Each structure stands twice: as structure tokens, then as C-alpha cells.
Amino acid sequence: MTENQKLDLIIVNMQGMQEEIKSIKDGMQGMQEEIKGVKKDIKSLRRQVVKSTVELRDMDEMILDEVERVHGILERHKADKTVHTV
């Protein structure tokens, strides 16, 4: 193999490596964009979870308030001897 043939072979190999490197860079850029999208989705999900948690806590408080109110009504009813006949 002559020196020129060796150089040509080296050049062809280097060009192939450059194409592979470019392909890898393109793939990494795509992954970076996907990661940004995933991070955005996670942030949105966190907001939704926090909002849902607050709403559930508010609903729990309303339910407990209503239970206390009904319990008070029942206690007053139970204490009122005029409404029951024996």
C-alpha cells in the first residue's frame, strides 16, 4: 500500500468518524430537548398535585365541619325529651 493510499484511507476513516460524531451530537440535542419537555411535564404535574392536595384538604375540612354540625343537631334532638314518646 502506497503512502497516498494510506492517507486516502485515513481521510475516509476520519470523514466517517466526523459523520458519526455529527450524528451523535444531533442525537444528544434531541435528547436534551426531550429532557426539557420531561422537566416541564414534571413541573406541571407537581403544580397539579399541590393544587389537588389543597383541594382535598379543603374538602376534608368541609366534610368534618358538616359532621360536627349534624352531630350537634343529633345531640340537641336526643336531649329534647318532648320529641320522643316512650
Buried (B, 14 or more C-beta within 10 A) or exposed (E): EEEEEEEEEEEEEEEEEEEEEEEEEEEEEEEEEEEEEEEEEEEEEEEEEEEEEEEEEEEEEEEEEEEEEEEEEEEEEEEEEEEEEE
